[in-house]
Amino acid sequence: MKNEFQELFKKYVDGTLSREEYDKFLSLLDSESAMADLDNELENLWEKDSQNESKVPAKLIAAKASYSPKFIWGIAASVLMVLGFASWFLLLQQRPSGIESYSTDFGEVRELLLPDGSEVKLNANSTITWDNAWEEKGKRQIVLTGEAFFDIQSLPGKIPFVVETGKVSLEVIGTSFNVDNRSEKVEIYLDEGRLNVHMEDPEIDIIKMIPGDKVQVDPETNKIDKESNTSLINSASWKNGILNFKDMKLADVLVKLTDIYGKTFVCENEALLDIDLYLGVPFADWDTVKQVLALSLDIEFIENNDLVEIKRL
């Protein structure tokens, strides 16, 4: 255990302890054998402080100067713990640098509050990354894979907010909108505010969206389809806990269910796949969705882990 204590003590002084190592370090400090070990490690540090004083916590140096060696370990242990908790608290309070990533698993929906005050509801099987250096760069930037609903916080100075979805980028201006890029196409629905859609090809005009607009972009062919006067319930009903399968064929519904729940569907009945659906299903879990679809279509789902066979009853 002595070697473990020495290793953790060195990492503490260097500031490289992980959360798990920090917890282990505190538990070792509570053990009886840690008294002598801590005394030895502090003595070693103080002997080297003339060569590398910057690595020794100032309060530990002060403790060495003021107390006898037999009394030092008790004060030092307390200082270590106080410094440790204080450092960890400050670490939690500081905004992390670099890129932050948020993800959801199959069947999971997650609500996020970004550092700028913007809110994101992340649909299942989706990921966003956020650049924490947005204040220094003067630009808020999200990279999305999957589907998410955004409610963007307007900030003084009009710091732009951009969502990147591969070959399509969205310039946001005080806006609530939904983006889905889990398939080959990118689908965007604007609920409030304004939104400018930029294509990778600079020769393609910017698509300017107003509330109620729904735009579907095929980045490979640059084909753009735009609808007006659509609604949240038709275009992003998952945000309110409903999967809205309006005028969709079962084959297309199964594609969406694969994205959301990670299932692989097998259906040899082509006539069944061509059925038109017009129903809303509670976005709860796979078992609930499966039951509603089975009752509505008079079908059964035969499951083998994540492989699901569909048959007519």
One Martini backbone bead per residue (centre of mass of N, CA, C, O) as a GRO file, in nm:
protein
  313
    1MET     BB    1   0.054   0.066  -0.014
    2LYS     BB    2   0.291   0.261  -0.018
    3ASN     BB    3   0.330   0.289  -0.322
    4GLU     BB    4   0.046   0.401  -0.374
    5PHE     BB    5   0.074   0.653  -0.200
    6GLN     BB    6   0.318   0.776  -0.347
    7GLU     BB    7   0.182   0.799  -0.623
    8LEU     BB    8  -0.059   0.978  -0.533
    9PHE     BB    9   0.105   1.207  -0.409
   10LYS     BB   10   0.251   1.291  -0.667
   11LYS     BB   11  -0.010   1.355  -0.826
   12TYR     BB   12  -0.108   1.574  -0.639
   13VAL     BB   13   0.131   1.770  -0.673
   14ASP     BB   14   0.094   1.767  -1.000
   15GLY     BB   15  -0.225   1.761  -1.072
   16THR     BB   16  -0.317   1.434  -1.185
   17LEU     BB   17  -0.569   1.353  -1.053
   18SER     BB   18  -0.826   1.164  -1.050
   19ARG     BB   19  -1.125   1.104  -0.920
   20GLU     BB   20  -1.057   0.813  -0.822
   21GLU     BB   21  -0.777   0.881  -0.698
   22TYR     BB   22  -0.878   1.088  -0.497
   23ASP     BB   23  -1.055   0.899  -0.330
   24LYS     BB   24  -0.825   0.705  -0.257
   25PHE     BB   25  -0.643   0.909  -0.113
   26LEU     BB   26  -0.844   0.975   0.116
   27SER     BB   27  -0.867   0.684   0.227
   28LEU     BB   28  -0.560   0.659   0.301
   29LEU     BB   29  -0.551   0.898   0.508
   30ASP     BB   30  -0.742   0.732   0.717
   31SER     BB   31  -0.513   0.556   0.771
   32GLU     BB   32  -0.264   0.465   0.985
   33SER     BB   33  -0.018   0.430   0.780
   34ALA     BB   34  -0.028   0.729   0.661
   35MET     BB   35   0.136   0.889   0.865
   36ALA     BB   36   0.425   0.799   0.791
   37ASP     BB   37   0.407   0.838   0.487
   38LEU     BB   38   0.345   1.142   0.493
   39ASP     BB   39   0.592   1.230   0.647
   40ASN     BB   40   0.800   1.133   0.436
   41GLU     BB   41   0.693   1.291   0.188
   42LEU     BB   42   0.724   1.575   0.313
   43GLU     BB   43   1.024   1.559   0.370
   44ASN     BB   44   1.106   1.521   0.074
   45LEU     BB   45   0.990   1.785  -0.029
   46TRP     BB   46   1.141   1.985   0.163
   47GLU     BB   47   1.429   1.898   0.068
   48LYS     BB   48   1.347   2.003  -0.246
   49ASP     BB   49   1.245   2.310  -0.238
   50SER     BB   50   1.503   2.460  -0.334
   51GLN     BB   51   1.476   2.332  -0.634
   52ASN     BB   52   1.124   2.296  -0.630
   53GLU     BB   53   0.906   2.502  -0.490
   54SER     BB   54   0.658   2.519  -0.692
   55LYS     BB   55   0.541   2.220  -0.603
   56VAL     BB   56   0.491   2.334  -0.319
   57PRO     BB   57   0.270   2.399  -0.108
   58ALA     BB   58   0.262   2.680   0.078
   59LYS     BB   59   0.124   2.564   0.341
   60LEU     BB   60   0.338   2.342   0.387
   61ILE     BB   61   0.582   2.523   0.427
   62ALA     BB   62   0.465   2.676   0.670
   63ALA     BB   63   0.430   2.428   0.850
   64LYS     BB   64   0.734   2.353   0.869
   65ALA     BB   65   0.826   2.629   1.008
   66SER     BB   66   0.611   2.607   1.276
   67TYR     BB   67   0.661   2.291   1.324
   68SER     BB   68   0.705   1.998   1.431
   69PRO     BB   69   0.740   1.693   1.281
   70LYS     BB   70   0.524   1.541   1.469
   71PHE     BB   71   0.293   1.768   1.389
   72ILE     BB   72   0.277   1.802   1.079
   73TRP     BB   73   0.103   1.566   0.964
   74GLY     BB   74  -0.172   1.666   1.070
   75ILE     BB   75  -0.181   1.938   0.922
   76ALA     BB   76  -0.112   1.835   0.638
   77ALA     BB   77  -0.355   1.653   0.604
   78SER     BB   78  -0.560   1.878   0.627
   79VAL     BB   79  -0.450   2.052   0.397
   80LEU     BB   80  -0.479   1.845   0.176
   81MET     BB   81  -0.785   1.815   0.198
   82VAL     BB   82  -0.859   2.109   0.159
   83LEU     BB   83  -0.712   2.148  -0.109
   84GLY     BB   84  -0.856   1.924  -0.257
   85PHE     BB   85  -1.146   2.030  -0.233
   86ALA     BB   86  -1.090   2.310  -0.350
   87SER     BB   87  -0.982   2.217  -0.625
   88TRP     BB   88  -1.233   2.054  -0.707
   89PHE     BB   89  -1.432   2.289  -0.690
   90LEU     BB   90  -1.290   2.472  -0.897
   91LEU     BB   91  -1.304   2.269  -1.130
   92LEU     BB   92  -1.620   2.266  -1.142
   93GLN     BB   93  -1.647   2.585  -1.194
   94GLN     BB   94  -1.494   2.560  -1.439
   95ARG     BB   95  -1.463   2.601  -1.763
   96PRO     BB   96  -1.406   2.402  -2.000
   97SER     BB   97  -1.187   2.320  -2.238
   98GLY     BB   98  -1.273   2.291  -2.553
   99ILE     BB   99  -1.445   1.996  -2.629
  100GLU     BB  100  -1.784   1.910  -2.592
  101SER     BB  101  -1.971   1.603  -2.521
  102TYR     BB  102  -2.302   1.476  -2.623
  103SER     BB  103  -2.507   1.182  -2.549
  104THR     BB  104  -2.718   0.915  -2.677
  105ASP     BB  105  -2.903   0.649  -2.656
  106PHE     BB  106  -3.107   0.419  -2.713
  107GLY     BB  107  -3.414   0.559  -2.608
  108GLU     BB  108  -3.282   0.842  -2.544
  109VAL     BB  109  -3.344   1.152  -2.364
  110ARG     BB  110  -3.184   1.484  -2.355
  111GLU     BB  111  -3.129   1.761  -2.140
  112LEU     BB  112  -2.967   2.079  -2.216
  113LEU     BB  113  -2.734   2.324  -2.077
  114LEU     BB  114  -2.564   2.568  -2.196
  115PRO     BB  115  -2.330   2.813  -2.119
  116ASP     BB  116  -2.520   3.038  -2.285
  117GLY     BB  117  -2.838   2.923  -2.222
  118SER     BB  118  -2.896   2.712  -2.406
  119GLU     BB  119  -3.128   2.467  -2.536
  120VAL     BB  120  -3.121   2.099  -2.545
  121LYS     BB  121  -3.284   1.834  -2.724
  122LEU     BB  122  -3.182   1.498  -2.728
  123ASN     BB  123  -3.206   1.250  -2.916
  124ALA     BB  124  -3.176   0.950  -3.003
  125ASN     BB  125  -2.884   0.861  -3.121
  126SER     BB  126  -2.698   1.123  -3.028
  127THR     BB  127  -2.471   1.410  -3.111
  128ILE     BB  128  -2.285   1.672  -2.947
  129THR     BB  129  -2.073   1.954  -2.999
  130TRP     BB  130  -1.886   2.195  -2.794
  131ASP     BB  131  -1.737   2.513  -2.787
  132ASN     BB  132  -1.575   2.660  -2.508
  133ALA     BB  133  -1.438   2.909  -2.691
  134TRP     BB  134  -1.671   3.117  -2.771
  135GLU     BB  135  -1.586   3.389  -2.642
  136GLU     BB  136  -1.309   3.419  -2.782
  137LYS     BB  137  -1.430   3.365  -3.086
  138GLY     BB  138  -1.730   3.476  -3.129
  139LYS     BB  139  -1.855   3.166  -3.140
  140ARG     BB  140  -2.121   2.941  -3.169
  141GLN     BB  141  -2.066   2.575  -3.174
  142ILE     BB  142  -2.226   2.299  -3.344
  143VAL     BB  143  -2.215   1.939  -3.365
  144LEU     BB  144  -2.433   1.717  -3.548
  145THR     BB  145  -2.556   1.380  -3.463
  146GLY     BB  146  -2.882   1.350  -3.557
  147GLU     BB  147  -3.117   1.476  -3.308
  148ALA     BB  148  -3.244   1.819  -3.242
  149PHE     BB  149  -3.360   2.067  -3.009
  150PHE     BB  150  -3.355   2.426  -3.025
  151ASP     BB  151  -3.294   2.696  -2.773
  152ILE     BB  152  -3.181   3.009  -2.826
  153GLN     BB  153  -2.968   3.236  -2.683
  154SER     BB  154  -2.968   3.567  -2.655
  155LEU     BB  155  -2.693   3.795  -2.701
  156PRO     BB  156  -2.487   4.026  -2.648
  157GLY     BB  157  -2.356   4.111  -2.968
  158LYS     BB  158  -2.451   3.880  -3.148
  159ILE     BB  159  -2.360   3.587  -3.112
  160PRO     BB  160  -2.314   3.342  -3.305
  161PHE     BB  161  -2.503   3.047  -3.419
  162VAL     BB  162  -2.380   2.718  -3.511
  163VAL     BB  163  -2.486   2.438  -3.714
  164GLU     BB  164  -2.333   2.129  -3.783
  165THR     BB  165  -2.416   1.878  -4.069
  166GLY     BB  166  -2.168   1.866  -4.245
  167LYS     BB  167  -2.283   2.006  -4.551
  168VAL     BB  168  -2.460   2.160  -4.332
  169SER     BB  169  -2.541   2.494  -4.223
  170LEU     BB  170  -2.655   2.690  -3.934
  171GLU     BB  171  -2.788   3.014  -3.896
  172VAL     BB  172  -2.857   3.172  -3.592
  173ILE     BB  173  -3.160   3.374  -3.479
  174GLY     BB  174  -3.332   3.352  -3.224
  175THR     BB  175  -3.403   3.014  -3.197
  176SER     BB  176  -3.643   2.750  -3.279
  177PHE     BB  177  -3.531   2.411  -3.359
  178ASN     BB  178  -3.503   2.132  -3.592
  179VAL     BB  179  -3.265   1.852  -3.629
  180ASP     BB  180  -3.210   1.595  -3.895
  181ASN     BB  181  -2.910   1.363  -3.972
  182ARG     BB  182  -2.947   1.032  -3.980
  183SER     BB  183  -2.970   1.041  -4.268
  184GLU     BB  184  -2.905   1.139  -4.593
  185LYS     BB  185  -3.078   1.367  -4.479
  186VAL     BB  186  -3.166   1.705  -4.402
  187GLU     BB  187  -3.386   1.813  -4.136
  188ILE     BB  188  -3.573   2.125  -4.103
  189TYR     BB  189  -3.731   2.303  -3.827
  190LEU     BB  190  -3.916   2.607  -3.773
  191ASP     BB  191  -4.058   2.773  -3.491
  192GLU     BB  192  -3.856   3.021  -3.427
  193GLY     BB  193  -3.757   3.291  -3.597
  194ARG     BB  194  -3.438   3.252  -3.760
  195LEU     BB  195  -3.295   3.084  -4.064
  196ASN     BB  196  -2.982   2.987  -4.214
  197VAL     BB  197  -2.898   2.792  -4.499
  198HIS     BB  198  -2.590   2.627  -4.567
  199MET     BB  199  -2.399   2.522  -4.821
  200GLU     BB  200  -2.109   2.392  -4.939
  201ASP     BB  201  -2.196   2.523  -5.194
  202PRO     BB  202  -2.150   2.859  -5.277
  203GLU     BB  203  -2.358   2.867  -5.531
  204ILE     BB  204  -2.573   2.825  -5.325
  205ASP     BB  205  -2.826   2.953  -5.193
  206ILE     BB  206  -2.956   3.082  -4.929
  207ILE     BB  207  -3.176   2.955  -4.684
  208LYS     BB  208  -3.466   3.116  -4.581
  209MET     BB  209  -3.626   3.101  -4.264
  210ILE     BB  210  -3.949   3.061  -4.127
  211PRO     BB  211  -4.199   3.004  -3.945
  212GLY     BB  212  -4.299   2.667  -4.053
  213ASP     BB  213  -4.057   2.571  -4.185
  214LYS     BB  214  -3.952   2.298  -4.410
  215VAL     BB  215  -3.633   2.137  -4.468
  216GLN     BB  216  -3.488   1.933  -4.732
  217VAL     BB  217  -3.157   1.790  -4.759
  218ASP     BB  218  -2.933   1.680  -5.021
  219PRO     BB  219  -2.590   1.677  -5.014
  220GLU     BB  220  -2.526   1.513  -5.280
  221THR     BB  221  -2.747   1.671  -5.484
  222ASN     BB  222  -2.874   1.950  -5.371
  223LYS     BB  223  -3.152   1.891  -5.285
  224ILE     BB  224  -3.455   2.097  -5.230
  225ASP     BB  225  -3.710   2.095  -4.978
  226LYS     BB  226  -4.009   2.306  -4.926
  227GLU     BB  227  -4.212   2.397  -4.649
  228SER     BB  228  -4.515   2.546  -4.537
  229ASN     BB  229  -4.706   2.563  -4.258
  230THR     BB  230  -4.600   2.400  -4.035
  231SER     BB  231  -4.564   2.183  -3.746
  232LEU     BB  232  -4.450   2.050  -3.461
  233ILE     BB  233  -4.628   1.785  -3.465
  234ASN     BB  234  -4.523   1.711  -3.765
  235SER     BB  235  -4.186   1.771  -3.725
  236ALA     BB  236  -4.136   1.751  -3.369
  237SER     BB  237  -4.298   1.553  -3.160
  238TRP     BB  238  -4.078   1.425  -2.974
  239LYS     BB  239  -4.046   1.668  -2.780
  240ASN     BB  240  -4.360   1.581  -2.664
  241GLY     BB  241  -4.370   1.247  -2.670
  242ILE     BB  242  -4.413   1.196  -2.994
  243LEU     BB  243  -4.474   0.969  -3.258
  244ASN     BB  244  -4.532   1.091  -3.587
  245PHE     BB  245  -4.721   0.892  -3.827
  246LYS     BB  246  -4.770   1.077  -4.108
  247ASP     BB  247  -4.796   0.958  -4.404
  248MET     BB  248  -4.654   0.668  -4.352
  249LYS     BB  249  -4.470   0.409  -4.416
  250LEU     BB  250  -4.358   0.135  -4.263
  251ALA     BB  251  -4.074   0.142  -4.382
  252ASP     BB  252  -4.012   0.434  -4.267
  253VAL     BB  253  -4.067   0.374  -3.971
  254LEU     BB  254  -3.840   0.160  -3.933
  255VAL     BB  255  -3.609   0.355  -3.973
  256LYS     BB  256  -3.667   0.530  -3.725
  257LEU     BB  257  -3.657   0.297  -3.515
  258THR     BB  258  -3.363   0.232  -3.563
  259ASP     BB  259  -3.248   0.507  -3.472
  260ILE     BB  260  -3.381   0.502  -3.178
  261TYR     BB  261  -3.351   0.164  -3.088
  262GLY     BB  262  -3.153  -0.035  -3.259
  263LYS     BB  263  -3.312  -0.195  -3.466
  264THR     BB  264  -3.368  -0.494  -3.670
  265PHE     BB  265  -3.568  -0.533  -3.955
  266VAL     BB  266  -3.794  -0.802  -4.066
  267CYS     BB  267  -3.983  -0.808  -4.390
  268GLU     BB  268  -4.138  -1.013  -4.640
  269ASN     BB  269  -4.392  -0.826  -4.654
  270GLU     BB  270  -4.449  -0.585  -4.884
  271ALA     BB  271  -4.741  -0.498  -4.826
  272LEU     BB  272  -4.684  -0.413  -4.534
  273LEU     BB  273  -4.468  -0.189  -4.598
  274ASP     BB  274  -4.702  -0.018  -4.774
  275ILE     BB  275  -4.837   0.090  -4.540
  276ASP     BB  276  -5.035   0.343  -4.419
  277LEU     BB  277  -4.979   0.586  -4.172
  278TYR     BB  278  -5.198   0.740  -3.892
  279LEU     BB  279  -5.011   0.801  -3.608
  280GLY     BB  280  -4.961   0.818  -3.253
  281VAL     BB  281  -4.671   0.756  -3.043
  282PRO     BB  282  -4.542   0.699  -2.755
  283PHE     BB  283  -4.232   0.826  -2.624
  284ALA     BB  284  -4.086   0.584  -2.437
  285ASP     BB  285  -4.061   0.271  -2.537
  286TRP     BB  286  -4.036  -0.007  -2.717
  287ASP     BB  287  -4.272  -0.169  -2.591
  288THR     BB  288  -4.487   0.047  -2.643
  289VAL     BB  289  -4.456   0.080  -2.947
  290LYS     BB  290  -4.500  -0.216  -3.022
  291GLN     BB  291  -4.789  -0.241  -2.912
  292VAL     BB  292  -4.927  -0.023  -3.083
  293LEU     BB  293  -4.852  -0.137  -3.363
  294ALA     BB  294  -4.972  -0.420  -3.332
  295LEU     BB  295  -5.269  -0.324  -3.284
  296SER     BB  296  -5.301  -0.136  -3.540
  297LEU     BB  297  -5.183  -0.372  -3.765
  298ASP     BB  298  -5.199  -0.671  -3.698
  299ILE     BB  299  -4.922  -0.757  -3.558
  300GLU     BB  300  -4.594  -0.911  -3.508
  301PHE     BB  301  -4.312  -0.937  -3.283
  302ILE     BB  302  -4.002  -1.107  -3.335
  303GLU     BB  303  -3.751  -1.153  -3.095
  304ASN     BB  304  -3.373  -1.132  -3.128
  305ASN     BB  305  -3.290  -0.914  -2.960
  306ASP     BB  306  -3.230  -0.674  -3.223
  307LEU     BB  307  -3.400  -0.874  -3.386
  308VAL     BB  308  -3.694  -0.805  -3.598
  309GLU     BB  309  -3.987  -0.974  -3.675
  310ILE     BB  310  -4.251  -0.933  -3.919
  311LYS     BB  311  -4.600  -1.027  -3.880
  312ARG     BB  312  -4.894  -1.143  -3.972
  313LEU     BB  313  -5.190  -1.253  -3.804
   0.00000   0.00000   0.00000
